[in-house]
């Protein structure tokens, strides 16, 4: 298998993860390009953003047909997210140039990955709280919070522009915190739609400074697009919580590796996270299995 085909396979695996969970695009693609294929961090960020620009519309189209997009929230996100994402690409140049820049960008990516892990854990916790009794409280007509939404766009756009990480993890968690009663499918649909122009603005900034490799982007897309479609089909048949915990382990390891952690410490940390994830997943399944047994039995019918 030559170099190009290994990148195609990597793109397919990342696309599969995105299709299955809605998360992990930039958080997986960028560190894979840096650590396994030796791509410069800035080029990996720019090429990943360009890849996402073509990959995310597939999911957005599905939600558009289903009517699960809050366009009022999208309209309040984009005024700050688009310029922040574009500026984030340019801000990287303020960190230096040459090898010094690439080393510093690795630390920035590592921090963004670990921040994404925190965001994913927060999302799982919030999802679990919703599942324990908030279904009746969810409201499709929740009013948008303009100031909070503008701030989410500003922070999320800047992080995405600098690292390519966060459009599918950090932003959706911040939206959950700002609009806690919004339905889960509306959150995902809204996040996917706003991510299309967001990664477009970030990709444009990286293209202007020469950080996008069109050849690398095209090779990634060969695998990523069918991977996303396959993941979307499988998403209804595979355990979502188990996959999210697998992503948490991968992103934790990638983030620490970007910070220079290796060997036994890295294995111990990832093993501990995996053990926690396994315990939580098994407990969740056991609780779900016990729920029907806990339902009250119907009263016996009185007969004359």
C-alpha positions in Angstrom: 0.0 0.0 0.0 1.5 3.3 -1.0 1.5 6.6 0.8 -1.6 8.0 -1.0 -3.7 4.9 -0.3 -2.8 5.0 3.4 -4.1 8.6 3.5 -7.3 7.4 1.7 -7.8 4.8 4.4 -7.2 7.4 7.2 -9.8 9.7 5.6 -12.3 6.8 5.4 -11.8 5.9 9.1 -12.2 9.5 10.2 -15.2 9.9 8.0 -16.7 6.8 9.5 -16.2 8.2 13.0 -17.9 11.5 12.0 -20.8 9.7 10.5 -21.3 7.5 13.5 -21.0 10.1 16.2 -21.1 13.6 14.6 -17.7 14.3 16.3 -14.1 13.7 15.7 -13.4 15.2 12.3 -10.7 17.8 12.9 -9.9 16.3 16.3 -8.8 13.0 14.6 -7.7 14.1 11.1 -5.2 16.7 12.1 -3.2 14.6 14.7 -3.3 11.6 12.3 -1.7 13.7 9.5 0.9 15.1 11.9 1.9 12.0 13.8 1.5 9.2 11.3 2.2 10.9 8.0 4.7 13.6 9.0 2.6 16.5 7.6 3.5 20.0 9.0 1.0 21.0 11.6 -0.1 24.1 9.8 -0.6 22.2 6.5 -2.5 19.5 8.4 -4.9 22.1 9.9 -5.5 23.9 6.6 -6.0 20.6 4.6 -8.3 19.2 7.3 -10.5 22.3 7.2 -10.7 22.1 3.4 -11.7 18.5 3.7 -14.4 19.3 6.3 -15.8 21.9 4.0 -16.8 19.2 1.5 -17.6 16.5 4.1 -20.0 18.4 6.5 -22.6 19.4 3.9 -23.6 15.7 3.6 -24.8 15.6 7.3 -26.2 19.1 7.0 -28.4 18.1 4.0 -29.9 15.2 6.0 -30.9 17.6 8.8 -32.2 20.2 6.4 -34.6 17.6 4.9 -35.6 16.5 8.4 -36.3 20.1 9.5 -34.0 19.9 12.5 -32.1 23.1 12.0 -32.6 26.2 14.2 -31.9 28.9 11.6 -32.4 31.7 14.2 -29.4 30.3 16.2 -27.3 29.9 13.1 -27.9 33.5 12.2 -26.6 34.7 15.6 -23.6 32.3 15.5 -22.2 33.3 12.1 -21.6 37.1 12.6 -18.8 36.4 15.1 -17.8 32.9 14.1 -16.9 33.6 10.5 -14.5 36.5 11.1 -13.1 34.7 14.2 -12.3 31.6 12.2 -10.7 33.6 9.4 -8.6 35.6 12.0 -7.6 32.4 13.8 -5.9 31.1 10.6 -3.9 34.4 10.4 -3.2 34.5 14.1 -1.1 31.3 13.9 1.5 33.3 12.0 1.9 35.5 15.1 3.3 32.4 16.9 6.5 32.5 14.7 7.7 30.8 11.6 9.7 27.8 10.4 10.3 24.9 12.9 9.5 27.2 15.8 6.0 27.7 14.4 5.4 24.0 13.8 6.5 23.1 17.3 4.2 25.8 18.9 1.3 24.7 16.7 1.7 21.2 18.0 1.2 22.5 21.6 -1.9 24.5 20.4 -3.4 21.5 18.7 -2.7 19.3 21.8 -4.5 21.9 24.0 -7.5 22.0 21.6 -7.7 18.2 21.6 -7.8 18.0 25.4 -10.3 20.8 25.4 -12.4 18.8 22.9 -12.2 15.8 25.3 -13.5 18.0 28.1 -16.3 19.1 25.8 -17.2 15.5 24.8 -17.4 14.4 28.4 -19.6 17.4 29.2 -21.8 16.6 26.3 -22.2 12.9 27.5 -23.0 14.1 31.0 -25.6 16.6 29.7 -27.1 13.9 27.4 -27.4 11.6 30.4 -29.2 14.2 32.4 -31.6 14.8 29.6 -32.2 11.1 29.3 -33.0 10.8 33.1 -36.0 13.0 32.9 -35.6 16.1 30.7 -37.5 14.8 27.7 -40.6 16.6 28.6 -38.7 19.8 29.2 -37.2 19.9 25.7 -38.8 22.5 23.6 -38.3 23.1 19.9 -39.5 26.7 20.4 -36.7 27.7 22.8 -35.8 31.4 22.3 -32.3 32.1 21.1 -29.9 33.9 23.5 -28.2 36.5 21.3 -25.3 37.6 23.5 -24.4 34.1 24.6 -24.7 32.8 21.0 -22.5 35.5 19.6 -19.8 34.7 22.2 -20.0 31.0 21.3 -19.4 31.9 17.7 -16.5 34.1 18.7 -14.7 31.5 20.9 -15.6 28.5 18.8 -14.6 30.2 15.5 -11.2 31.3 16.9 -10.4 27.7 18.2 -11.5 26.1 14.9 -9.5 28.7 12.8 -6.3 28.0 14.8 -6.5 24.3 15.2 -9.4 22.9 13.0 -10.7 21.3 16.2 -14.1 22.1 17.8 -16.7 22.6 15.1 -18.4 19.3 16.0 -17.5 19.1 19.7 -16.8 22.4 21.5 -19.4 24.5 19.8 -22.2 21.9 20.3 -21.4 21.7 24.0 -21.5 25.5 24.4 -24.8 25.5 22.6 -26.2 22.9 25.0 -25.1 25.0 27.9 -26.6 28.2 26.5 -29.8 26.5 25.3 -30.3 23.6 27.7 -33.9 22.8 26.7 -33.2 22.6 22.9 -33.9 19.2 21.4 -30.8 17.0 20.8 -31.5 16.6 17.1 -31.9 20.3 16.7 -28.5 20.8 18.4 -26.8 18.5 16.0 -28.5 19.9 12.9 -27.8 23.5 13.9 -24.2 22.7 14.7 -23.6 20.9 11.3 -25.1 23.7 9.3 -23.2 26.5 11.0 -20.0 24.4 10.6 -20.1 24.6 6.8 -19.5 28.4 6.5 -17.4 28.3 9.6 -14.8 25.8 8.3 -15.1 27.6 4.9 -13.9 30.9 6.5 -11.1 29.1 8.3 -10.1 27.2 5.2 -10.0 30.4 3.2 -7.7 32.0 5.8 -5.3 29.0 5.7 -5.4 29.0 1.9 -4.4 32.6 1.7 -1.3 32.0 3.8 -0.4 28.8 1.9 -1.4 26.2 4.5 -3.8 24.2 2.3 -2.5 21.3 0.3 -5.0 20.6 -2.5 -3.5 17.2 -3.3 -3.7 16.1 0.4 -7.3 17.4 0.6 -8.4 15.6 -2.5 -6.8 12.3 -1.3 -8.5 12.6 2.1 -11.9 13.2 0.5 -11.6 10.0 -1.6 -11.9 8.1 1.7 -13.8 10.6 3.9 -17.0 11.0 1.8 -17.8 7.3 1.6 -16.7 6.9 5.2 -19.2 9.6 6.3 -22.0 7.9 4.3 -21.2 4.5 5.7 -21.0 5.9 9.3 -24.4 7.5 8.9 -25.9 4.2 7.9 -24.3 2.3 10.7 -25.1 5.0 13.3 -28.5 3.4 14.0 -27.0 0.0 14.7 -23.9 0.6 16.8 -23.8 1.8 20.4 -23.2 5.5 20.5 -21.8 5.8 24.0 -19.2 3.1 23.4 -18.0 5.0 20.2 -17.9 8.3 22.0 -15.7 6.8 24.8 -13.4 5.3 22.1 -13.1 8.8 20.7 -12.3 10.2 24.2 -9.5 7.7 24.6 -8.1 8.4 21.1 -8.3 12.2 21.5 -6.7 12.1 25.0 -3.8 10.1 23.7 -3.4 12.3 20.6 -3.5 15.5 22.7 -0.9 14.2 25.2 1.3 13.0 22.4 1.2 16.5 20.9 2.5 17.7 24.2 5.4 15.3 24.1 4.0 12.7 26.5 5.0 9.1 25.4 5.8 5.7 26.6 4.4 4.3 29.9 2.7 7.5 31.1 0.7 7.8 27.9 -0.3 4.1 28.1 -1.4 4.4 31.7 -3.5 7.5 31.1 -5.2 6.1 28.1 -5.8 2.8 29.9 -7.4 4.6 32.8 -9.7 6.6 30.6 -10.6 3.4 28.7 -11.4 1.6 32.0 -13.6 4.5 33.1 -15.4 4.5 29.8 -16.0 0.7 29.9 -17.4 1.0 33.4 -19.7 3.8 32.5 -20.9 2.1 29.3 -21.7 -1.1 31.1 -23.5 0.7 33.9 -25.6 2.6 31.4 -26.6 -0.5 29.6 -27.4 -2.3 32.9 -29.6 0.7 33.9 -31.4 0.8 30.6 -32.1 -3.0 30.8 -33.5 -2.6 34.3 -35.9 0.2 33.5 -38.7 -1.9 32.0 -38.6 -4.1 35.1 -39.0 -1.1 37.3 -42.2 0.0 35.6 -45.3 -0.4 37.8 -47.4 -3.4 37.0 -51.0 -2.6 35.9 -53.7 -3.1 38.5 -55.7 -6.2 38.2 -59.1 -5.7 36.6 -62.0 -6.1 39.0 -64.6 -8.5 37.8 -68.2 -8.5 39.2 
